[in-house]
Amino acid sequence: MSLAACTEFLDKINSDAALQQETSSLLEGKEEIEEAANAFVLFGAKHGYEFTTAEAIQKYQEVMAQGEGELDDEVLEQVAGGKRVSGCVYST
């Protein structure tokens, strides 16, 4: 069991549309991280990848942390109103 196996499984999922759909269906409605991680571990084992629930949670946290961070200048400028999108009306 290893974090590397979890990473390899995620790479496989990212390159396979059918596995992406299965994973999405598998995790749908699972709001607790432990519940989702347990299901993901069993799904990984079904496909020959052995890793623990703790390793799945650790990998999830690593992936989420990579998505966080500062906006680059171009995106920040657009968000702050530096770019106008013509022809669109936004309302709430």
Buried (B, 14 or more C-beta within 10 A) or exposed (E): BEBEBBBBBBEBBEEEEEBEEBBEEBBEEBEEEEEBBBBBBEBBBEEEBEBBBEBBBBBBEEEEEEEEEEEEEEEEEEEEEEEEEEEEEEEE
